[in-house]
């Protein structure tokens, strides 16, 4: 039977970030997902449709518009919905607000990667970007890393970072606005980037030994957030080889130029979660994780979200 539409407001305040992370972790013990993506429209106004099938979980399709000009209109940049289908009958079992799925999936993906790759005693987190995803990232990281002593927010528009800090003042971890990006990166144990950048905003020379770099924002072939130096300095991992290497500029561009090669990508979550590859080897390693998303992660997340209603 089809459930009612699940809106962001329905369950957002009941999301447990540990449970989101565990849903993604459990999903990577299942058979590998079948995936299919479709991009339509111009660079600044794209319809993005991503679909997945996972044995035992079923089928899912998330379709969203990504409109770069909407911020100036006072509208969300990303809008859409996800449909979930029963694995046996194919019946539509849920329709979920894409904002809810994306926020939970994206932040859950990043904290799972960080739990596998960052130093457990990481005390200082820097979020680069103060858009719609940053809100969930702050909450998720605060839950996943109880040793955090400070969360800094940097944005091209400082007033946007200040508004985010003010809006999350109830969190137990102190938040502040970072004024200078280079020094903020150099002081952080974990750097998480959630921007719409098409040119690198993170320079590898800023990273100190032991840092974990969580790259989220780039989702198209002409987008990237970290420069070649950063990728060359770190132990490099992705959430999914299938959805990143040949699709997202973060890796596609340096692969094409020869700055890195495919063997430099040491593994993805299908390798890290079951322990098939080693993540962080020492406290001085720089670890880099490309959070590319993917419909399989949406489907794993949707299975958790539908359990809340």
N, C-alpha and C positions, 0 to 999 in steps of 0.2 A: 504494500500500500504506500502511496506517495505521501511523504511527510509535508507539512507546511513549509513555506519559505523560512529559512533560518536567517534572521538579520543580525547585523553586528550588535545591535542593542540587546538582542535576546540573550546572548551568552557571553559577551566579551568580558563582563565583570566576574564570570565564573571560570575563566580559563586558568588552568594550573600549568605553569610553564614546564614543570617537571614531567607532567603527564604528556604534554605535547612532545617533549624530547624523547620520552619513552616510546610513544607511538611511532615516531620516525625510526628510532633504534630497532624496534620490533619489526617494522616494515622491511628493514634491510636484512633480516633473517629469512624473509620469504623469497620465493623465486624472483629472479630479476624481472623488472617491469618491461612491458612493451610500450613504446612511446611514439607519439606523432605530434608535430608542431606545425602551425600555419601562421604566417605573418602576412597581413594585407595592409595596403595604404602607404602613404608617404612617411618619411622618417619622423616627422613631428606629429603625426596623427595616425597611429597604428592600431589595427585590430589584431590582437594576439589570441590565438586559440591553441590550447595545449590539452592533449588527451593521453590517458594511460589505462592499461589493463594490468592488474596484479592478481595472480592466482589466489583465491581465497578472499580477496577484498572487493573485487569486481572492477567496474569501469567508472571512469570519471572524465569529464570535460570541463575545463574552465575557459571561458571566453571573456576577454576584457578589452576595452579601448584604452589606449595610452595617448593622452592629448597634452602635449607640452604647453600649449597656450592656455590651458584651463586655470592655471594658478593666477594669471592676470585677470581672469573672469570671476575669480572667487569660487571656482568649482574644483572638485577633486580631479587630479590628473589621471587617475585610474578608476574605471567603473566597470562593473560586470557581475557575473554570477557563475557558480559551479553547479553542474548537474552530476549526481551520483546514481549509479545503476547497480542492481542486484547481480552478483556473480553467476547465479544459476538461471534466473528467469529473465534477466535483462530489464526488469521493471525499474522505473524511475523511483528511487527511494528517498531522494533529498535534493533540494535546491538551496544553495547557501550563498549569501552575499560574498562576492569575491574579496572585498576588503577584509572580512573576517578570516577567510581561508588564507589569503596572502600574508596578512600580518602574522598569523600564528605559524604558518609554514616557514616564512622567511626567518623570523626570529628563532623558531625552534631549530631550523637547519643550522643557523649560525652558532647557537649555543651548544648544539651537539658537536659540531666541528671543533669549537673551542674547548669543550670538555675533553675531546680526544687529543687535542694538539697544543693547547696553551698550558702554561705552568699553573698547577693547581693553586699556588699561593699568589696568583696575580692580584695586585692591589689597586692598580690604576687603569681605568678603561677610558678610551677616547672614542666618542661617536662622531664621525665626520658626516655632516648633513643633519638637518633638523626638519625634514619633511615627514610625510605620513608614516613611514616605516620606523623612524627614529623612536617614536613613542613606545612601540612594542619592543624594540631592541633594548631600550633602557630597562624596562620592567623584566624582560627575559634574562638579561645578563645579571641583574641584581639578584634574581632568584637562583640562578645557576652557579654563581660565584659569591658565596656568602663572605669570603675574605676581602671583597672589594672595599676599599677605603674612600674612593673618589671616582665619580663619573664626570668627565669633561665633555662638553658639547661644542663643536666648532661648525659654523655655517658661513657661507659667503655673505649672508645678511645677518649680522650679529643680533638684530632684534628678534629674528626667528629663533635663534638659539636661546636667547633670554626668555622668550615666551615658553619654550619647551621646558626649560629649567624651572620656571615658576609653576607651570602646570603639573610638574611631578614632584613638588616640594614635600609631599607626604611620604616619599620613599625613605627608608632608613639609611640609605647611602647618600652622603653629601653630593650635590650636583653643582657644577659651576660652568660658566661660559669660558671657553678657551679663546684667547685673543689672537695668538700667533700659532698657525698650524704646524710649522716646522718644529718649534719647541715643544708643542703639545704631543706630537708624534714621538719625539725623542724621550719624553718623560713617561710614556704609557707602556704598560705591560701588554695590553690588548688594544688594537686599533681596529675599529669596525667602520667601514665606509658604506654609506647608503646615499649616493648622489646620482644625479643624472648626467655625470661628466662624460664627455666624449674624448677628452684629453686627460692624461694622468694628473691627479691631484696629490698623489703620494709619491715622494721621491725616495728611492732606496737608501740614499745616503743619510736620511733622517732616522732610519730604524736602528735601534741599539740591539746588541745581542740579547736573546731571550724573548724578544717581542713576538707576539702572535698577530698576524695581519689577516683580518676577515673582510674579504672583498665581496660586496653585495650588489652595488648599483648597476654595473654594466650588464645589460641583458640582450644587446644586439651586436651585430658584427662590427659596427663602427664605434663602439663604446669601450672605454677602459678607465680604470681608476688608479692603477699603479704603473710606474715606469719599468723599463727593462732592467735597470739596476736592482730594483726591489725583487723582481722575479728571480734574478740571478743569484741573489744573496740567500734566499730561503729554501727550506724544504717545502716543496710545492705539492698541494693536494687540491682535489676538487670534490664537490658533492656527487657529481656524476660525469664520467667521461663522455657519455653519450650526448649530454645536453650542453657541454661547455667547449670542448676542444675545437670542434669545427663550426661552432655557431656563435660564440661570444668573443668580441674583440679583445677582451682581457687576455685571452690565450691565443686566439686566431691570429691577431696582428703580430705578436712576437714570434709565433711559430712560422709565419710566412716570411718574416725578415731573417730568420735564423738566430734570433737572440736567445731562444730556447728551443729544445727539441722535445718530441713527444715522451721520450724516456725521462725527461726532467719532472714530469708529472708522476709522482711516486704512487699514487693510489686515489681511490674515491671511497665513498661511504660503504660500498659493497665490499671493499677491502679492509677499511679501518674498523668497522663495527665488529665483524667476526675475528679481527686480529690477524688477518692474512698479511698485512704489511705493518711495519713499525712507523709510528708517527714521530713524536718528539723523541730524540735520542739523548739529548743533554739539555741542561738548563740554559745553555748559551745559544741553542739553536734558534734561528729565526724561522718560524713556521708560517706558511701562507696557505690560506684556504679560500678557494673561489666558490662562493655560494651562487650557483647558477639557477637554482630553482628547478622547475620541471614538474610535469603533471603527476609523476609518481609520488612526489612529496606532497602535492596537493591532495591526492587520494588518501595517502596515509593520514594526513591531518584531518581530512573530512571525516574519516572513520571515527576519530576521536570526538570531533565537534558534534556529530550526530548523536553520540552517546550522552550528550548533555541535555537533550530535549526529550 
